[in-house]
Structure formats: structure tokens, C-alpha cells
């Protein structure tokens, strides 16, 4: 972590738009790499309006006055963090239970990639929203460049879960019973003994260990085949899974991530 000087800032309009636009345009946003029915610009705008929860990762600039920097950031005037600065990652949450057209588009995508009918039914039960006692779910959107160390997940998830609790205390609509996360896993392809799963974001293996349900998928757009991914001399087959984490397990997961990646 000493090599990466990072700061977590609230998802301000220009920073969020820069991140979503850049990653989506370059097709690096692995979560939504293949679906054709999710309007990414609308998703970005929704995240822009959501000021209570979410962080981006950027390289930190030295400053003599953090209070002045915060005021400048809020006004979009900080010269050390302009629209030309690189954004390296994002962790935020999107409500998929509120029955907006965008939420329905995301739920439809989740349904389309779930392989088992029982999993499709389970996902539908999580996203019904509505009346008293109804289940609701938030989609965790976690994206970062591949060479960021896994230790960055500690402040990111600490900030996310802390912001969720604060938002709930203020009566804001973040009272979810479950969190949904799409994770990418690489499986070794070819002859020889299997080497197990290789999680692109290592902390998501911890989330899987505590997940209430692990849903195998076939991402739309593959046409029944899966492309190979090269790592060194090895060939891996990319797979996507939907992880469903009960809200009451979030602090257990947080402590496990902190233990696995001390900073």
C-alpha cells in the first residue's frame, strides 16, 4: 500500500462520470461487458445523483490543507484532481429492487445469465421490493484496474458499509436484506490437473465463502462459447458468478477481508 498513495472521495459528478465513461467506452467495465440492454449512460447518471454511497480510487495529491481541498472538490475546482486525472477504481451500490426501468434492465440481465431456473426464481424473490417484509437487494459495483493491490479493498469496503449504515440511519433507501455481486473467476483450461479458481479480485473469494448463494452463469453475448484468457504461459477460461450475500454477513466479510489483506 505504500507504493499506492490513494484517497477515497465521495462520488462527485465529474469524477463518477469520468470513471464510468472511460471504463465503459474502453469496454473494461467487466460487470457489464457483454449485455446489450443496460444503458450505461443512464446507470452513470443514476450513480451521479446518488451522493450518499460510493467511492472512487485515484492517486492522491499532496496538500497542505485537507479542509480547503474538500471544499474545492465539492465545487469541482481542485486543480490537483481535474478531469484529466486518472481514476483507478470504483466501489458503489445500486438499488435493483425499486422497479425503475434501469433496475428492471439490470434484473433482466441477471436473470438472462443465471443458468438454473431455481436461481432465476431466487433472484426474482430478492428483487421484488414493494410491500412490508418484501426482500430488497443492492447490486455492488466493484471495478478497478487489474494491477491495484488487493489491500485497496479494505478501505473501499469499510467506506461502503459505513456509508450504507449512515444512509439507513437517515432513512434513505439503502435498507437491503441482500447484496448481489458479479464476480469474474478464471479456471485453468487444457490438459492436466485442475488448479482451482483464480478470482480476478481476490477479496471476492472471501465474499463467496460467506455467500448465501453462488449462482453459476453464462454471460449473454458469448454464443455458447467462452473466450480464453492468457496469464503468463497458462490459458484460463473466464467465468462469471453471481454472489448473493445476506446483509447480516457484511461485517463478518469485512473483518475477513481486513484479516486477509492487512494494511
N, C-alpha and C positions, 0 to 999 in steps of 0.2 A: 504493500500500500504506500510505502514511502515514495516509490517511483511515480505513482499517480497522485498528483495533487488534485483532488476533486472537491466540488461543492454541490450540495443538494439545494436546489431552489424550487420554489413553487412554479407550477406550470403556467408561466405567463404567456400572453397571447403570441408574441413574436417567437419565443423560444419553442413553444409547442408546435406552432405552425411550421417553423423551420425543420424541426425534427421529423414530423410526420411526412411533410412534403418530400424531404430529402430521402428518407428511407423508403417511402412508397415509390417514389419516382425511380429509384435505383433498384427496385424490387428486392430490397434487403429486409423488408419487414416480414420475417418468416411466418409470423402468426397469420397474416392474410396474403400469403404469397401466391395462392392459386385460385381463390374464389373469384367469381366474376360478378356477383350480385351484391357485394358490400361496397357502398360508396365511401371510399377512403376520405374524400374531401369533407363529406358530412361527418364522418367519425372524428376527423381532426377538429372541425368546428365545434362539435359536442364537447370534446376534451378541452377546447379553448374556454368554453363557458363554465367548465367545471373547475372552480378555483380552490375547492376545499381539500382535494385529494390528488396526489400525484407528484412525481419528481422527475427531473431530467438530470443527467450527468454531463458536466462539461469541465474543461480544465480550468483550475482556479487561478485567478489573477491576484497578485499581491495587492493589498490595500491597507492604508493606514487608519481607515475609519469605516468599520463594517456598517455602522448605522447610516452613514451617508451613502454607502454603496447600496444598501437595501432600499433607501428612498429613490435613488437613481434607477435601480432596477424596476421598481414599481412604476416609475414614469417612463420606462423604456429608454433612458438616456445614458446608461452607463457605457463609457467609451471602451472599457476593458472587456465588455461582454456584448458585442454588437452582433448584428445579423450575420456577420462574416465568421464568427467563431464557430468552432466545431462542437457539435453535440454528440456525445458518445453513447448515450443510452436513455432509456425511459422505463419507469415503472408507474403504472396508474391503474385505475379501476373504472369499469364501465357497467352500468346497470343494464342487464339483459332481461329484466322482469317487468319493465314498465310499459310494454306493449306499444312503444313508438315504432314507426316503420323501420328505423335503423336497428332497434333492438330485435325486431322480428326478423330482419335480414340476417343478423348475426346468429340468432337461434336456428333459423332455417339452414344456415351453413353448418352449424354444429350437428344438426340432425342429418344432413346430407353426407357427412363424413363418418358418422358412427356406423360401425359395421353390423352390430347386433340390434335386433328390434327391441330387445329388453333395455338396451342402453338408450335408444331413442325415446322410449317411454319414460325412463328415469330422467333424462334431460328435460323432457316436456314438463314433468312434475316439478322440477326445480324452478322453472321459468314462468310458472302460471301467474304469479303475482296476484294482485287483486284483493280479495276479501280478507277478513281477520283469520289469522292462523295459516294463511297461504304461504307457501315456500317462496323465497326470492333468492336470486343469485347475482353476484357481481363477477364480471369477467376480468381477471387480472391480465393486463397487457404488459408483458415484460420483454423488452428488446434492448440489445446493446451490441456493440461491435465485438467480434469474437476474441480479440486479444486483451480485453479488460479482465483483470483477475477476479476470481470468484468472490474474493473478500468484499468487493463492492456491493454484493447482495445484502450484506449485513446492514449498513446504514440505509439502503434503499427499502428493505422490508421493514426495518424498525420504523422508518418515517411513514411508510404506507399504513401500517397497522395502527400507529399512534394517531395519524390523521383521521382514520376511519372512526376510532373511538371518540375523538373530539367532535367529528361531524355528527355522530349519533347523539352525543350529549346535547348538541344544539338542535336536535330534532330534524336534522337533514336526512334525506332518503338514502342512507347507507347502512341500514339495519338488515344486513343479509344473513341468511342462515347458512349459505354455502358460497364458496369461491370456486370459480372454474378457471382452469389454466390449460392452454395448449402447449405441450412441451415437445421438443424435437429430440429424437433418440436415434443414434446411429448404431446399426447392427452390422457386424463383420460379415461380408459376403465372400462366397467362394469356398473351396475345399478346406478341410482341416477342422480342428475342434473349435466350437463357438467360444468367443471371448466375452460374451455377455453384452449388456447395453452400455453405450457411451453417450451420456447426456451432454448435449451441446452447452447447456447451462447446468453446471454440476449441482448447484443447490436445488434444482428441481427434482433430483433423485431423492432428496430428503422429503420434499413435498409428496412425492409418490409413495414413500414409505408410510406416510401418515394419512394418505388419501382415503376417503370413504369409498371411492370407486375409481377404477382405472379403465378408461374406455379406449379400446383399440380403434384406429381409424384408417381410412383410405382417402387422403385428400383429393377433393374434386380437381379435375384437370389432368390427372395422370393417365387417363385412358386405360387403366388396368395395369400399368407398369410403373415401376419406381426407378428413378434415375440413380446412378451410382455417385457416391461422394468419395473423393480421394483424400486420404490422410497419410502423408508420407508414402510408403510403398503399399499400404493396405487399402483395400476397397471396402467401403461401408455402404449399407443401404439405409437411406434416411426414412424414418418412420415418425409419424405424429401420433401423440396420445392426448386424450382429454383427461385431465386430472380434476377430480371433484373433492374439495377439501371442506369439511364441516367447519363452520366459524369457530366452534369451541375448541378446535385443534390449532388455531392460528398461533397462539402463544407457545404451544409445545413446539411447533415448527420453527418459530422464531428462535427459541432457545437452542434447538438442534442446529440451526444454521450458524448461530454465534459460536457454538462449540466447535463446529466443523471448520470454520474459517475465522480463527482469532485475528484480531487487528490491533 
